[in-house]
Amino acid sequence: MESSDDEHAMESDTETESDLISGLPEDILQKILSCVWIRTVVRMRRVSRKWMELCESLQFIRLDYRDFEHWKVEKFTRFVNNLLLVRRKLDLHTFQLHWNPHGPLNCNDVRMWIGYAVKHNVKVLDVKLCLYDKTVLPPAIFTCRSLQELNLQWGNAPYRDYDHTGLVLPDIINLPSLKKLTLRDVEVDELSLNRFIARSPGLEDLNLIDSAMRLDLIASKALKRLTLDGFLGECDGFTIAAPHLIGFECTGCSLEAISWRDQPSLESARIDTCGYSFDCESKFTGVLKYAKKLALFGSDIKVWLLKRQACGSICCFLSLIFLLEHTFFYYSC
Amino acid sequence: MTAPTMTSRSPTSTQRSSPRSLSTARSTSSTSTAAAAPAEDLKSFDAEFVKVDRATLFDLILAANYLNIKGLLDLTCQTVADMIKDNTPEEIRKIFNIKNDFTPEEEAEVRKENQWAFE
């Protein structure tokens, strides 16, 4: 199927060199290939010698279960193994694997593929599984010096493990290039969080989904965006000391539990709390004063905003008296 | 307004497309950062913007790359990817006028290998 077929275009294509695409810079061709269905990419080895080289040097491996509908797990596994075997000996930028609940992968294969990615200095590792067979995550991931972005969502701890709800991080965490981290159902306590922060000076984006466990202090000078979406166990209260934070999202703990140190000036915040009363003076005013996007919901937000309105310190909240419990309130500049 | 100098296999087509790409790319990048424009309007603007002949499309890619306009580069690369879609190698060669420089034996070998490894 061709794009706009006007006469002039057809003429100019035959007048000048016909094959305009193969002459584009390699990094642009890799970018184009990263948007192409991977099953088509492997077929494109047959197009020409240049394209064979390009496909075998694929920088972005994206495997989504929806592109392999009706494939048995064994067939998919062979596909991925052969994809990695055919690949030329060079670094890999992205390894992305999103696998669905129906028909779990063999975790030995997943570990092999991750091992391949790590050995080839992967920058972006994004793996979503529904089931994993061990409690501890593969240690090799957490000492990968090239890793810039890590996203692991592997389901809860295996059923037979009664000591843990979430998956467990290995002891050694050293990711000097890490900029963005997303973990779901992984037990992240104070110690492991500090290991990430201490060894990843460029960590700007931190997203913990049903992972934050008994955190006391989140302190980072580099952190720009923080999401705490659900907690493991009770959330007793924690302090955030991140002076350069511009985005904050928090779901599942009471407003009173959140304290601020080295107050940042947030550009956007989304807070969905679950407390019932709010008696203390809020440190939130300063933090939210310049926010351009604000989404607040929960019953203790209503209590807090009614109190602040009396002092008139946030003039943009005008109709809060009419907020109902659990009503979503969205404000945007 | 002068176009930036950039290497191109086809100077004529570069000169033809650069002023359009520069001025529209500026409006695209400023529009995409403004919260005011509705998503549907932006989407149809984007779709119309890339309805050009292939030579212009590739020049837009080069311009976006050179000027480091991420939104435009993403859009144009996605457009080319959509042209590749799930076509067979023969169809892809036809769409982009790519010359098949394999010998028949070599191509048969690759075809067999693909069938064994990836089908």
Interface residues (C-beta under 8 A of the other chain):
Chain A: M1 E2 S3 S4 D6 H8 A9 S12 D13 T16 E17 S18 D19 L20 I21 S22 G23 L24 P25 I28 K31 I32 L33 C35 V36 W37 R39 T40 V42 R43 M44 R45 R46 V47 S48 R49 K50 W51 M52 R78 F79 N82 L83 L85 V86 S332
Chain B: R9 S10 S13 A35 V50 K51 V52 D53 R54 A55 L57 F58 I61 L62 N65 L73 C77 Q78 T79 V80 A81 D82 M83 I84 K85 D86 N87 T88 P89 I92 R93 I95 F96 N97 I98 K99 N100 D101 F102 E107 V110 R111 N114 A117 F118
